């Protein structure tokens, strides 16, 4: 382990380039690296990935099942994995909260150079959802420890018993996320969404309500050059097709386009020439699977890679650098719900 740590004691980009060096030297032989990295929990799912202090980090929910047991046992905890080379992974700790099912951890690096994990905190009674809150945990400067989960605060006018900020994306010292609320007007399955922002990660204020029909929920925000904001949104009502929104500062006036795909656990990154690479669950009559879609704003998307997956799957974590896509996801195609890591060269995404 000490030898591996020494090898990767370089700058962040140089470290990632070291992963890619062989493939870049011989572009015709670029290969994809894919491996199962965690299956020790009963149900290992809902992932995200980041690079921090010369290490790769993957976060996931580890629980008894997709939701807790009927006797209220088996609540989810957040597992943090780390690796210096993408090959050998180890547990770097857990985040737990008694009586609360912690779900869907999403990891980001704050302007103060800390890792921040935002997560949902659900309370169930005999598998019936009673409330959802959003919690946040922050790492120490070296990424060795994470704080106890702290419930975020929201503007009072919109606060409810079912508030979930699914992911936070930082841009120019401000964190942006989409808050979605469930049980709107007391109706099960009815949701609404708000664009919110934060300066520290614990307190959030509303920018605007997002006029997205079809019960919007999980959403990811990214930025084009010049600060144009894009939001990719999952919908679980009407035709259930995903939506892509765009807006310029102050992000109160939005244009929306409907995609040709239903989304599940949607995430995306912007790669050269403003192409959008989406990681999502694809819904198919033959069975759902995890895939990567490629396209541009205002143009159709196409599936460019189907990842080994099936059954309960998806929730892709991803970032791109040095001509590669680095990602995590979960799947049940090998018999048990497990977490996977992949490094994919751009040349494979055609």
SEMILUM-614337 format. One record per residue (C-alpha): residue in three letters; z, x, y. Coordinates in steps of 0.1 Angstrom, whole numbers, padded with zeros to 4 digits, always signed. Each point is the difference from the previous one (the first is absolute). Layout:
// SEMILUM-614337
ALAZXY
...
//
This chain:
// SEMILUM-614337
UNK+0000+0000+0000
UNK+0008+0028+0024
UNK-0034+0016-0006
UNK-0017-0033+0007
UNK+0020-0005+0032
UNK-0010+0035+0012
UNK-0037-0006-0007
UNK+0000-0031+0022
UNK+0021+0014+0029
UNK-0029-0004+0024
UNK-0010-0024+0027
UNK-0007-0036-0009
UNK-0038+0001+0002
UNK-0002+0035-0016
UNK+0021-0014-0028
UNK-0023-0029-0006
UNK-0030+0023+0003
UNK+0014+0021-0028
UNK-0001-0031-0022
UNK-0037-0003+0008
UNK-0011+0036+0001
UNK-0016+0002-0034
UNK-0020-0032+0005
UNK-0012+0010+0034
UNK-0012+0033-0012
UNK-0022-0017-0026
UNK-0008-0035+0014
UNK-0022-0010-0030
UNK+0031+0003-0022
UNK+0024-0021+0021
UNK+0022-0019-0023
UNK+0025-0028+0002
UNK+0037+0007-0009
UNK+0018-0031-0014
UNK+0033-0001-0018
UNK+0029-0023-0008
UNK+0031+0012+0018
UNK+0028-0025-0005
UNK+0008-0026-0027
UNK+0038+0004-0005
UNK+0010-0033+0015
UNK-0004-0034-0016
UNK-0027-0009+0026
UNK-0015+0027+0022
UNK-0021-0013+0028
UNK-0009-0005+0037
UNK-0008+0036+0011
UNK-0008+0021+0030
UNK-0006+0037+0006
UNK+0005+0025+0028
UNK-0002+0038+0006
UNK+0030+0015+0018
UNK+0014+0036+0003
UNK-0024+0014-0025
UNK+0007-0026-0027
UNK-0015-0032-0013
UNK+0022-0030-0001
UNK-0005-0033-0019
UNK+0022-0030+0005
UNK+0002-0030-0023
UNK+0021-0030-0011
UNK+0019+0004-0032
UNK+0014-0032-0016
UNK+0005-0021-0031
UNK-0032-0019+0006
UNK-0024-0012+0028
UNK+0030-0019+0013
UNK+0037+0001-0011
UNK+0013-0017-0031
UNK+0012-0036+0000
UNK+0036+0012-0002
UNK-0006+0019+0033
UNK+0001+0034-0016
UNK-0028+0025+0001
UNK-0005+0001+0038
UNK-0025+0026+0011
UNK+0010+0034+0014
UNK-0023+0024+0018
UNK-0008+0032-0019
UNK-0012+0031+0020
UNK-0021+0025-0020
UNK-0011+0034+0013
UNK-0024+0028-0010
UNK-0012+0033+0013
UNK-0033+0000-0018
UNK-0008-0035-0011
UNK+0004+0010-0037
UNK+0038+0001-0005
UNK+0020-0029+0015
UNK+0037-0004+0002
UNK+0024-0027+0013
UNK+0012+0009+0035
UNK+0025-0029+0002
UNK+0004-0037+0001
UNK+0008-0027+0027
UNK+0020-0030-0011
UNK+0018-0030+0015
UNK+0024-0021-0020
UNK-0011-0036-0005
UNK-0035+0006+0015
UNK-0033+0005-0016
UNK-0017+0029+0019
UNK-0038-0002-0002
UNK-0033+0014+0011
UNK+0012+0033+0017
UNK-0025+0014+0025
UNK+0005+0035+0012
UNK-0011+0016+0034
UNK+0008+0031+0020
UNK+0016-0009+0034
UNK-0007+0018+0033
UNK+0034+0017-0004
UNK-0013+0016-0033
UNK+0021-0021-0024
UNK-0013-0020-0029
UNK+0007-0037+0004
UNK+0000-0025-0028
UNK-0004-0037+0009
UNK+0006-0025-0027
UNK+0006-0037-0007
UNK+0035-0012-0011
UNK-0002-0032-0020
UNK+0030-0021-0011
UNK-0006-0021-0032
UNK+0021-0026-0018
UNK-0012-0006-0035
UNK-0034+0014+0010
UNK-0002-0024+0030
UNK-0006+0018+0033
UNK+0027-0007+0025
UNK-0008+0025+0028
UNK-0020+0030+0010
UNK+0010+0027+0025
UNK-0015+0033+0010
UNK+0019+0033-0005
UNK-0007+0035+0011
UNK+0012+0034-0013
UNK-0006+0034+0016
UNK+0000+0035-0015
UNK+0017+0031+0012
UNK-0021+0026+0018
UNK-0010+0017-0033
UNK-0006-0032-0020
UNK+0028+0007-0025
UNK+0021-0031+0006
UNK-0005-0035+0013
UNK+0024-0022+0019
UNK+0015-0032-0013
UNK-0024-0029+0007
UNK+0006-0017+0033
UNK-0012-0035+0009
UNK-0025+0000+0029
UNK+0005-0021+0031
UNK-0026-0024+0014
UNK-0006-0019+0032
UNK+0023-0031-0002
UNK-0027-0026+0007
UNK-0019+0007-0032
UNK+0028+0011-0023
UNK+0003-0020-0033
UNK+0014+0002-0035
UNK-0033+0013-0014
UNK-0011+0030+0021
UNK-0020+0029-0015
UNK-0017+0029+0017
UNK-0021+0013-0028
UNK-0011+0033+0014
UNK+0004+0021+0032
UNK-0027+0022+0014
UNK+0008+0025+0028
UNK-0024+0006+0029
UNK+0010+0019+0032
UNK+0037-0002-0006
UNK+0000-0037-0007
UNK+0002-0016-0035
UNK-0020-0032-0006
UNK+0003-0025-0028
UNK-0008-0035-0010
UNK+0030-0023-0005
UNK-0008-0029-0023
UNK+0024-0029-0004
UNK+0002-0023-0031
UNK+0011-0036-0003
UNK-0013-0008+0035
UNK+0011-0036+0009
UNK+0020+0000-0033
UNK-0033-0001-0020
UNK-0002+0023-0030
UNK-0030+0023+0001
UNK-0007-0006+0037
UNK+0001+0032+0021
UNK-0008+0013+0035
UNK-0004+0035+0013
UNK+0009+0020+0031
UNK-0009+0034+0013
UNK+0031+0019+0008
UNK+0009+0035+0013
UNK+0029+0024+0000
UNK+0010+0033+0015
UNK+0027+0011-0025
UNK-0007-0020-0031
UNK+0031-0023+0001
UNK-0007-0023+0029
UNK-0033-0020+0003
UNK-0015-0021+0027
UNK-0029-0025-0002
UNK-0034+0009+0015
UNK-0018-0032-0010
UNK-0003-0026-0027
UNK-0031+0007-0022
UNK-0024-0030-0002
UNK-0008+0004-0037
UNK-0002-0031-0021
UNK+0004-0002-0038
UNK+0036+0011-0002
UNK-0002+0037+0010
UNK+0025+0024-0015
UNK-0003+0037-0010
UNK-0018+0020+0027
UNK-0008+0036+0009
UNK-0008+0014+0034
UNK-0022+0030+0008
UNK-0016+0014+0032
UNK-0035+0011+0008
UNK-0007+0027+0026
UNK+0008-0012+0035
UNK+0029-0021-0012
UNK-0018-0030-0014
UNK+0023-0017-0025
UNK-0011-0014-0033
UNK+0020-0023-0022
UNK-0008-0008-0036
UNK+0017-0032-0012
UNK+0005-0017-0033
UNK-0002-0038+0000
UNK+0013-0023-0027
UNK-0013-0033+0013
UNK-0033-0018+0004
UNK-0028+0023-0015
UNK+0025+0029-0002
UNK-0025+0026+0012
UNK+0014+0030+0019
UNK-0004+0003+0038
UNK-0007+0030+0022
UNK+0011-0002+0036
UNK-0008+0023+0030
UNK+0015+0003+0035
UNK+0004+0024+0028
UNK+0032+0006+0020
UNK+0022-0018+0008
UNK-0010-0016-0034
UNK+0003-0036+0010
UNK-0036-0011-0003
UNK-0013+0001-0035
UNK-0034-0003-0018
UNK+0001-0009-0037
UNK-0026+0003-0028
UNK+0003-0013-0035
UNK-0006+0024-0029
UNK-0017-0008-0033
UNK+0031+0010-0020
UNK+0034-0016-0007
UNK+0026+0027+0006
UNK+0033+0010-0016
UNK+0022+0027+0013
UNK-0026+0009+0026
UNK-0001+0035+0015
UNK-0028+0020+0017
UNK-0008+0033+0016
UNK-0027+0010+0025
UNK-0022+0028-0013
UNK-0029+0018+0019
UNK-0024-0020+0021
UNK+0024-0029+0003
UNK-0003-0011-0036
UNK+0028-0021-0014
UNK+0013+0008-0035
UNK+0020-0029-0014
UNK+0024+0002-0030
UNK+0007-0034-0014
UNK+0004-0022-0031
UNK-0034-0016-0008
UNK+0002-0035-0016
UNK-0024-0005-0028
UNK-0005-0026-0027
UNK+0001+0028-0026
UNK+0034+0012+0014
UNK+0013+0015+0032
UNK-0002+0037+0007
UNK+0005+0026+0027
UNK-0030+0012+0019
UNK-0012+0018+0031
UNK-0024-0017+0024
UNK-0021+0017+0026
UNK-0016-0014+0032
UNK+0000-0003+0037
UNK+0013-0025+0025
UNK-0026-0028+0003
UNK-0018+0010-0032
UNK+0004-0010-0037
UNK+0024+0021-0022
UNK-0009+0012-0034
UNK+0020+0011-0030
UNK-0003+0038-0004
UNK+0026+0007-0026
UNK+0020-0020-0026
UNK+0032+0018-0009
UNK+0014-0001-0035
UNK+0021-0032+0003
UNK+0006-0035-0013
UNK+0026-0027-0003
UNK+0027+0002+0027
UNK-0015+0027+0023
UNK-0010+0013+0034
UNK+0020+0006+0032
UNK-0018+0032+0009
UNK+0015+0027+0022
UNK-0025+0023+0016
UNK-0007+0027+0025
UNK-0031+0021+0006
UNK-0005+0036+0010
UNK-0021+0031-0008
UNK-0028-0021-0016
UNK+0023-0017-0025
UNK+0018-0033-0004
UNK+0036+0003-0013
UNK+0014-0032-0015
UNK+0026-0017-0021
UNK-0001-0034-0017
UNK+0016-0018-0029
UNK-0015-0017-0031
UNK+0008-0014-0034
UNK-0032+0009-0018
UNK+0018+0026-0023
UNK+0026-0026-0012
UNK+0028+0005+0026
UNK+0000-0004+0037
UNK-0003+0036+0012
UNK-0008+0020+0032
UNK-0031+0022+0003
UNK-0011+0027+0023
UNK-0035+0010+0008
UNK-0019+0025+0021
UNK-0037-0010+0006
UNK-0027+0020+0018
UNK-0021-0020+0025
UNK-0031+0009-0021
UNK+0012-0024-0027
UNK+0001-0029+0024
UNK-0036-0011+0001
//
